[in-house]
Amino acid sequence: MGILLWLLCGLIAGWLTGKIMKGSGYGFFVDILLGIAGGFVGGAIAHHLGLDPHGRLIYSTLVAIGGAIILVAIIRLIKKAA
């Protein structure tokens, strides 16, 4: 069940990040992957700030969105520099 929740959070976070960052997104699967990776990034940042995002779907999704926004911003900076 945990993997399904990760995919659900990743899907939601990736889709919302595409909307927030004013882009068309990177496609369905890449958006999910960015959302899941954003969950790891956001979770690491939350952990270092002393926050505990475990076990709450909405909170975990918000953390994943924050992490995904950071990842998309970094990806765009790298693409611009190249």
PyMOL commands that set and color helices and strands:
alter all, ss='L'
color gray80, all
select helices_A, chain A and resi 2-20+28-48+57-81
alter helices_A, ss='H'
color red, helices_A
deselect
rebuild
show_as cartoon
